[in-house]
Amino acid sequence: MLEEQAIVVDVSVGEVWVETCRQTACQSCSAKSSCGHSLLSKISSGKTQRLQVQTNQKFQVGDQVILGLGEGAFIRGSALVYLLPLLTLMAGALIGEQFFGQDSAMSFALSGAGLLFGFVYVRWYSLRHRQDSQYQPVVLRKQSSAGDIPLVNH
């Protein structure tokens, strides 16, 4: 199970709203000066994300909690978001090449159509499965003290 720290910002019956801070391991990486991911992490550094989490546990605003998400759901979601549009782009390009030749503008157009189809499918799938419990984070536990916070050595 993947875990992430969060802070409770609102409490309702059967649910809590939490905020997580985006963190990366880029600061300790030796390749950070030549990596695109490092640049993206600098842009989004310090930004929070607000999530609604279903729970029967009792929390108060300001409580620190640990959220969890199953590895299988994370891998399936990542493959869907990153891999499917790339595969549909390549399929469109290959279909265009087979039917219209290598230097065809139609091959380019079909690759773009394949990419667009991949993005549309990802959007449709995410809307259809947004309430699916396997893709929802769960509150694993309340963080009891500052001693539970893992320290990162730089």
MDAnalysis code that builds the backbone (N, CA, C; Angstrom):
import MDAnalysis as mda
import numpy as np

u = mda.Universe.empty(462, n_residues=154, atom_resindex=np.repeat(np.arange(154), 3), trajectory=True)
u.add_TopologyAttr("name", ["N", "CA", "C"] * 154)
u.add_TopologyAttr("resid", np.arange(1, 155))
u.add_TopologyAttr("resname", ["MET", "LEU", "GLU", "GLU", "GLN", "ALA", "ILE", "VAL", "VAL", "ASP", "VAL", "SER", "VAL", "GLY", "GLU", "VAL", "TRP", "VAL", "GLU", "THR", "CYS", "ARG", "GLN", "THR", "ALA", "CYS", "GLN", "SER", "CYS", "SER", "ALA", "LYS", "SER", "SER", "CYS", "GLY", "HIS", "SER", "LEU", "LEU", "SER", "LYS", "ILE", "SER", "SER", "GLY", "LYS", "THR", "GLN", "ARG", "LEU", "GLN", "VAL", "GLN", "THR", "ASN", "GLN", "LYS", "PHE", "GLN", "VAL", "GLY", "ASP", "GLN", "VAL", "ILE", "LEU", "GLY", "LEU", "GLY", "GLU", "GLY", "ALA", "PHE", "ILE", "ARG", "GLY", "SER", "ALA", "LEU", "VAL", "TYR", "LEU", "LEU", "PRO", "LEU", "LEU", "THR", "LEU", "MET", "ALA", "GLY", "ALA", "LEU", "ILE", "GLY", "GLU", "GLN", "PHE", "PHE", "GLY", "GLN", "ASP", "SER", "ALA", "MET", "SER", "PHE", "ALA", "LEU", "SER", "GLY", "ALA", "GLY", "LEU", "LEU", "PHE", "GLY", "PHE", "VAL", "TYR", "VAL", "ARG", "TRP", "TYR", "SER", "LEU", "ARG", "HIS", "ARG", "GLN", "ASP", "SER", "GLN", "TYR", "GLN", "PRO", "VAL", "VAL", "LEU", "ARG", "LYS", "GLN", "SER", "SER", "ALA", "GLY", "ASP", "ILE", "PRO", "LEU", "VAL", "ASN", "HIS"])
u.atoms.positions = np.array([
    [0.844, -1.174, 0.000],
    [0.000, 0.000, 0.000],
    [0.893, 1.242, 0.000],
    [0.592, 2.161, -0.899],
    [1.309, 3.435, -0.942],
    [0.722, 4.360, 0.109],
    [1.583, 5.081, 0.805],
    [1.131, 5.951, 1.889],
    [1.541, 7.395, 1.629],
    [0.717, 8.313, 2.115],
    [0.966, 9.746, 1.968],
    [0.421, 10.456, 3.198],
    [1.156, 11.444, 3.683],
    [0.695, 12.242, 4.813],
    [-0.283, 13.298, 4.327],
    [-1.261, 13.604, 5.165],
    [-2.247, 14.634, 4.832],
    [-2.714, 15.311, 6.107],
    [-3.320, 16.472, 5.937],
    [-3.882, 17.224, 7.058],
    [-5.375, 17.376, 6.813],
    [-6.176, 17.099, 7.830],
    [-7.622, 17.235, 7.737],
    [-7.964, 18.723, 7.726],
    [-8.719, 19.160, 6.698],
    [-9.089, 20.570, 6.594],
    [-10.595, 20.787, 6.746],
    [-11.388, 19.709, 6.653],
    [-12.830, 19.819, 6.843],
    [-13.371, 18.441, 7.211],
    [-14.389, 18.442, 8.063],
    [-14.967, 17.182, 8.527],
    [-16.466, 17.214, 8.270],
    [-16.980, 16.140, 7.677],
    [-18.417, 15.956, 7.473],
    [-18.777, 14.563, 7.954],
    [-20.064, 14.246, 7.946],
    [-20.512, 12.926, 8.359],
    [-20.072, 11.899, 7.313],
    [-19.252, 10.940, 7.733],
    [-18.818, 9.869, 6.848],
    [-17.686, 10.223, 5.897],
    [-17.129, 11.429, 6.017],
    [-16.046, 11.821, 5.123],
    [-15.220, 12.941, 5.738],
    [-14.000, 13.063, 5.244],
    [-13.131, 14.178, 5.611],
    [-12.517, 14.738, 4.341],
    [-12.225, 16.008, 4.367],
    [-11.455, 16.645, 3.299],
    [-10.041, 16.812, 3.833],
    [-9.074, 16.369, 3.053],
    [-7.678, 16.450, 3.470],
    [-6.869, 17.164, 2.399],
    [-5.751, 17.720, 2.813],
    [-4.804, 18.336, 1.882],
    [-3.471, 17.628, 2.010],
    [-2.883, 17.335, 0.848],
    [-1.547, 16.752, 0.809],
    [-0.635, 17.736, 0.105],
    [0.627, 17.723, 0.477],
    [1.618, 18.580, -0.162],
    [2.418, 17.730, -1.133],
    [2.556, 18.200, -2.370],
    [3.308, 17.456, -3.372],
    [4.777, 17.442, -2.997],
    [5.332, 16.228, -2.982],
    [6.738, 16.072, -2.629],
    [7.408, 15.187, -3.661],
    [8.670, 15.441, -3.906],
    [9.438, 14.581, -4.789],
    [10.780, 14.292, -4.142],
    [11.488, 13.354, -4.702],
    [12.818, 13.009, -4.210],
    [13.894, 13.727, -5.022],
    [13.511, 14.729, -5.791],
    [14.439, 15.383, -6.713],
    [15.610, 16.075, -6.004],
    [15.378, 16.589, -4.801],
    [16.445, 17.331, -4.135],
    [17.656, 16.463, -3.807],
    [17.444, 15.160, -3.626],
    [18.556, 14.287, -3.287],
    [19.085, 13.506, -4.483],
    [18.567, 13.782, -5.676],
    [18.962, 13.032, -6.877],
    [20.158, 13.697, -7.552],
    [21.109, 12.894, -7.991],
    [22.305, 13.448, -8.631],
    [22.044, 13.921, -10.063],
    [20.951, 13.489, -10.675],
    [20.654, 13.863, -12.058],
    [19.657, 15.023, -12.145],
    [19.401, 15.720, -11.045],
    [18.355, 16.738, -11.040],
    [18.630, 17.911, -11.980],
    [19.894, 18.197, -12.279],
    [20.192, 19.337, -13.151],
    [19.867, 19.054, -14.616],
    [19.772, 17.786, -14.989],
    [19.493, 17.462, -16.390],
    [18.188, 16.691, -16.562],
    [17.312, 16.780, -15.602],
    [16.082, 15.982, -15.629],
    [14.872, 16.887, -15.765],
    [13.974, 16.523, -16.679],
    [12.743, 17.288, -16.869],
    [11.803, 17.174, -15.682],
    [11.803, 16.029, -15.023],
    [10.929, 15.845, -13.864],
    [11.314, 16.796, -12.736],
    [12.606, 17.053, -12.595],
    [13.068, 17.984, -11.571],
    [12.520, 19.385, -11.824],
    [12.510, 19.796, -13.091],
    [11.964, 21.106, -13.449],
    [10.481, 21.177, -13.122],
    [9.741, 20.128, -13.454],
    [8.318, 20.101, -13.154],
    [8.063, 20.134, -11.653],
    [8.906, 19.460, -10.878],
    [8.700, 19.454, -9.430],
    [8.968, 20.832, -8.834],
    [9.892, 21.599, -9.436],
    [10.138, 22.964, -8.952],
    [8.929, 23.847, -9.195],
    [8.266, 23.639, -10.327],
    [7.091, 24.437, -10.657],
    [5.950, 24.146, -9.693],
    [5.743, 22.862, -9.359],
    [4.614, 22.488, -8.500],
    [4.991, 22.397, -7.032],
    [6.214, 22.729, -6.687],
    [6.695, 22.616, -5.315],
    [5.852, 23.450, -4.361],
    [5.450, 22.821, -3.259],
    [4.718, 23.535, -2.231],
    [3.225, 23.624, -2.472],
    [2.733, 23.177, -3.608],
    [1.305, 23.234, -3.880],
    [0.618, 22.064, -3.198],
    [-0.592, 22.300, -2.787],
    [-1.347, 21.256, -2.111],
    [-2.457, 20.733, -3.008],
    [-2.913, 19.550, -2.676],
    [-4.036, 18.960, -3.380],
    [-5.076, 18.581, -2.341],
    [-6.311, 18.931, -2.604],
    [-7.403, 18.659, -1.673],
    [-8.171, 17.428, -2.148],
    [-8.410, 16.487, -1.230],
    [-9.105, 15.241, -1.538],
    [-10.240, 15.003, -0.557],
    [-11.312, 14.411, -1.055],
    [-12.409, 13.974, -0.204],
    [-12.225, 12.481, 0.038],
    [-12.200, 12.084, 1.293],
    [-11.951, 10.689, 1.645],
    [-13.099, 10.192, 2.519],
    [-13.696, 9.080, 2.113],
    [-14.765, 8.465, 2.894],
    [-14.149, 7.750, 4.103],
    [-14.728, 7.965, 5.280],
    [-14.238, 7.299, 6.486],
    [-15.308, 7.334, 7.569],
    [-15.297, 6.327, 8.412],
    [-16.182, 6.301, 9.579],
    [-15.436, 6.714, 10.839],
    [-14.134, 6.951, 10.720],
    [-13.331, 7.365, 11.862],
    [-13.621, 8.828, 12.187],
    [-13.397, 9.201, 13.420],
    [-13.645, 10.574, 13.871],
    [-12.348, 11.371, 13.859],
    [-12.363, 12.505, 13.176],
    [-11.198, 13.385, 13.096],
    [-11.631, 14.817, 13.349],
    [-10.639, 15.648, 13.644],
    [-10.861, 17.076, 13.819],
    [-10.009, 17.817, 12.795],
    [-10.428, 19.023, 12.465],
    [-9.649, 19.854, 11.560],
    [-8.265, 20.064, 12.161],
    [-7.231, 19.856, 11.373],
    [-5.857, 19.997, 11.830],
    [-5.176, 18.679, 12.150],
    [-5.947, 17.597, 12.244],
    [-5.337, 16.287, 12.499],
    [-4.471, 15.874, 11.315],
    [-3.334, 15.277, 11.632],
    [-2.489, 14.716, 10.579],
    [-2.830, 13.242, 10.453],
    [-3.063, 12.811, 9.202],
    [-3.449, 11.430, 8.944],
    [-2.552, 10.832, 7.869],
    [-2.558, 9.530, 7.805],
    [-1.838, 8.805, 6.762],
    [-2.886, 8.197, 5.832],
    [-2.806, 8.572, 4.554],
    [-3.697, 8.021, 3.535],
    [-3.008, 6.851, 2.853],
    [-3.797, 5.922, 2.346],
    [-3.245, 4.782, 1.644],
    [-3.989, 4.530, 0.341],
    [-3.264, 4.013, -0.650],
    [-3.832, 3.623, -1.933],
    [-3.133, 2.347, -2.362],
    [-3.896, 1.368, -2.803],
    [-3.331, 0.090, -3.208],
    [-2.385, 0.215, -4.389],
    [-1.302, -0.572, -4.367],
    [-0.319, -0.518, -5.450],
    [-0.928, -0.909, -6.794],
    [-1.820, -1.897, -6.785],
    [-2.445, -2.341, -8.026],
    [-3.241, -1.240, -8.696],
    [-4.009, -0.505, -7.916],
    [-4.787, 0.604, -8.457],
    [-3.863, 1.699, -8.987],
    [-2.778, 1.954, -8.276],
    [-1.824, 2.967, -8.717],
    [-1.171, 2.572, -10.043],
    [-0.779, 1.320, -10.165],
    [-0.124, 0.856, -11.395],
    [-1.107, 0.867, -12.563],
    [-2.340, 0.370, -12.336],
    [-3.340, 0.380, -13.407],
    [-3.662, 1.808, -13.844],
    [-3.828, 2.695, -12.882],
    [-4.123, 4.089, -13.210],
    [-2.979, 4.756, -13.953],
    [-1.762, 4.500, -13.522],
    [-0.596, 5.088, -14.197],
    [-0.459, 4.565, -15.618],
    [-0.657, 3.268, -15.798],
    [-0.573, 2.679, -17.142],
    [-1.651, 3.272, -18.034],
    [-2.832, 3.447, -17.499],
    [-3.923, 4.003, -18.290],
    [-3.611, 5.436, -18.702],
    [-3.169, 6.245, -17.775],
    [-2.939, 7.660, -18.053],
    [-1.725, 7.892, -18.953],
    [-0.645, 7.166, -18.726],
    [0.587, 7.415, -19.464],
    [0.771, 6.519, -20.682],
    [0.414, 5.260, -20.571],
    [0.708, 4.302, -21.622],
    [-0.354, 4.247, -22.719],
    [-1.622, 4.281, -22.349],
    [-2.678, 4.141, -23.351],
    [-2.636, 5.231, -24.426],
    [-2.545, 6.525, -24.095],
    [-2.467, 7.521, -25.167],
    [-1.257, 7.322, -26.086],
    [-0.137, 6.902, -25.513],
    [1.051, 6.649, -26.326],
    [0.818, 5.481, -27.283],
    [0.203, 4.415, -26.786],
    [-0.083, 3.256, -27.635],
    [-1.090, 3.591, -28.735],
    [-2.121, 4.368, -28.425],
    [-3.091, 4.732, -29.457],
    [-2.478, 5.684, -30.485],
    [-1.558, 6.551, -30.058],
    [-0.827, 7.401, -31.001],
    [-0.031, 6.531, -31.973],
    [0.702, 5.562, -31.448],
    [1.517, 4.693, -32.309],
    [0.641, 3.831, -33.219],
    [-0.483, 3.355, -32.707],
    [-1.391, 2.560, -33.536],
    [-1.930, 3.400, -34.688],
    [-2.307, 4.632, -34.420],
    [-2.784, 5.523, -35.487],
    [-1.712, 5.774, -36.526],
    [-0.478, 5.976, -36.079],
    [0.627, 6.208, -37.013],
    [0.884, 4.967, -37.860],
    [0.852, 3.787, -37.259],
    [1.083, 2.550, -38.008],
    [-0.033, 2.279, -39.015],
    [-1.264, 2.537, -38.637],
    [-2.384, 2.366, -39.565],
    [-2.242, 3.327, -40.738],
    [-1.894, 4.568, -40.437],
    [-1.697, 5.552, -41.503],
    [-0.562, 5.169, -42.427],
    [0.516, 4.646, -41.866],
    [1.657, 4.221, -42.677],
    [1.288, 3.037, -43.565],
    [0.533, 2.091, -43.032],
    [0.145, 0.910, -43.807],
    [-0.760, 1.267, -44.983],
    [-1.692, 2.168, -44.780],
    [-2.673, 2.478, -45.814],
    [-2.298, 3.659, -46.716],
    [-1.467, 4.575, -46.224],
    [-1.200, 5.790, -46.988],
    [0.283, 6.039, -47.259],
    [1.178, 5.191, -46.790],
    [2.605, 5.358, -47.040],
    [3.312, 6.076, -45.906],
    [4.660, 5.980, -45.944],
    [5.474, 6.518, -44.852],
    [5.448, 8.035, -44.748],
    [5.467, 8.719, -45.847],
    [5.563, 10.181, -45.825],
    [4.209, 10.854, -45.971],
    [3.185, 10.203, -45.511],
    [1.831, 10.703, -45.707],
    [1.412, 11.632, -44.573],
    [0.736, 12.697, -44.940],
    [0.153, 13.578, -43.935],
    [-0.977, 12.853, -43.208],
    [-1.565, 11.873, -43.898],
    [-2.643, 11.103, -43.275],
    [-2.108, 10.265, -42.109],
    [-0.894, 9.789, -42.209],
    [-0.278, 9.055, -41.113],
    [-0.136, 9.962, -39.893],
    [0.281, 11.184, -40.140],
    [0.393, 12.180, -39.062],
    [-0.981, 12.473, -38.465],
    [-1.978, 12.644, -39.311],
    [-3.330, 12.946, -38.834],
    [-3.898, 11.776, -38.023],
    [-3.680, 10.545, -38.495],
    [-4.187, 9.388, -37.759],
    [-3.452, 9.189, -36.435],
    [-2.185, 9.542, -36.381],
    [-1.483, 9.443, -35.101],
    [-2.060, 10.458, -34.116],
    [-2.363, 11.658, -34.596],
    [-3.004, 12.664, -33.738],
    [-4.389, 12.226, -33.296],
    [-5.131, 11.596, -34.217],
    [-6.457, 11.087, -33.869],
    [-6.343, 9.963, -32.837],
    [-5.322, 9.117, -32.982],
    [-5.106, 8.051, -32.008],
    [-4.784, 8.613, -30.634],
    [-3.951, 9.644, -30.592],
    [-3.617, 10.291, -29.319],
    [-4.866, 10.896, -28.683],
    [-5.644, 11.591, -29.495],
    [-6.883, 12.194, -28.999],
    [-7.836, 11.117, -28.477],
    [-7.955, 10.012, -29.207],
    [-8.797, 8.915, -28.751],
    [-8.307, 8.382, -27.403],
    [-6.999, 8.248, -27.246],
    [-6.438, 7.772, -25.975],
    [-6.790, 8.698, -24.827],
    [-6.675, 10.010, -25.048],
    [-7.015, 10.970, -23.995],
    [-8.505, 10.938, -23.669],
    [-9.340, 10.853, -24.701],
    [-10.790, 10.801, -24.487],
    [-11.169, 9.541, -23.722],
    [-10.550, 8.416, -24.076],
    [-10.845, 7.169, -23.372],
    [-10.427, 7.260, -21.905],
    [-9.275, 7.835, -21.633],
    [-8.814, 7.994, -20.245],
    [-9.801, 8.859, -19.467],
    [-10.276, 9.926, -20.079],
    [-11.248, 10.815, -19.423],
    [-12.555, 10.073, -19.144],
    [-13.043, 9.338, -20.153],
    [-14.273, 8.567, -19.985],
    [-14.117, 7.530, -18.875],
    [-13.020, 6.808, -18.881],
    [-12.766, 5.765, -17.883],
    [-12.689, 6.375, -16.480],
    [-12.004, 7.503, -16.354],
    [-11.865, 8.112, -15.025],
    [-13.210, 8.621, -14.509],
    [-14.049, 9.161, -15.387],
    [-15.372, 9.603, -14.951],
    [-16.248, 8.415, -14.565],
    [-16.145, 7.347, -15.310],
    [-16.955, 6.155, -15.043],
    [-16.537, 5.461, -13.744],
    [-15.269, 5.511, -13.402],
    [-14.757, 4.790, -12.235],
    [-14.373, 5.711, -11.071],
    [-14.809, 6.952, -11.092],
    [-14.383, 7.877, -10.030],
    [-14.905, 7.497, -8.655],
    [-15.996, 6.758, -8.582],
    [-16.515, 6.317, -7.287],
    [-16.105, 4.886, -6.949],
    [-15.311, 4.259, -7.806],
    [-14.853, 2.888, -7.585],
    [-13.929, 2.858, -6.364],
    [-14.260, 2.037, -5.390],
    [-13.528, 2.038, -4.119],
    [-12.060, 1.647, -4.274],
    [-11.711, 0.847, -5.287],
    [-10.305, 0.448, -5.420],
    [-9.414, 1.615, -5.859],
    [-9.991, 2.656, -6.426],
    [-9.211, 3.826, -6.852],
    [-9.293, 4.983, -5.855],
    [-9.944, 4.769, -4.718],
    [-10.104, 5.824, -3.730],
    [-9.091, 5.660, -2.601],
    [-8.502, 6.765, -2.152],
    [-7.612, 6.656, -0.985],
    [-8.432, 6.367, 0.266],
    [-7.782, 5.748, 1.227],
    [-8.419, 5.452, 2.516],
    [-7.546, 6.023, 3.626],
    [-8.183, 6.378, 4.723],
    [-7.432, 6.840, 5.894],
    [-6.947, 5.600, 6.628],
    [-5.642, 5.432, 6.687],
    [-5.066, 4.277, 7.370],
    [-5.010, 4.488, 8.876],
    [-4.567, 5.681, 9.258],
    [-4.435, 5.951, 10.688],
    [-4.207, 7.451, 10.908],
    [-4.434, 7.842, 12.135],
    [-4.123, 9.204, 12.558],
    [-2.680, 9.216, 13.016],
    [-1.969, 10.248, 12.638],
    [-0.579, 10.351, 13.052],
    [-0.564, 10.836, 14.493],
    [0.030, 10.034, 15.378],
    [-0.083, 10.303, 16.806],
    [0.898, 11.338, 17.330],
    [2.120, 11.383, 16.762],
    [3.100, 12.327, 17.289],
    [4.097, 12.690, 16.210],
    [4.920, 13.693, 16.509],
    [5.942, 14.120, 15.548],
    [6.986, 13.030, 15.326],
    [7.065, 12.069, 16.228],
    [8.008, 10.972, 16.076],
    [7.646, 10.029, 14.937],
    [6.384, 10.080, 14.473],
    [5.958, 9.222, 13.379],
    [6.359, 9.762, 12.012],
    [6.776, 11.009, 11.950],
    [7.124, 11.623, 10.670],
    [8.503, 11.133, 10.262],
    [8.614, 10.520, 9.064],
    [9.938, 10.043, 8.631],
    [10.845, 11.213, 8.300],
    [12.082, 11.109, 8.700],
    [13.064, 12.146, 8.414],
    [13.847, 11.771, 7.166],
    [14.141, 12.766, 6.328],
    [14.901, 12.537, 5.114],
    [16.259, 13.216, 5.283],
    [17.329, 12.472, 5.132],
    [18.672, 13.049, 5.226],
    [19.106, 13.534, 3.869],
    [19.630, 14.747, 3.812],
    [20.116, 15.317, 2.535],
    [21.608, 15.210, 2.466],
])
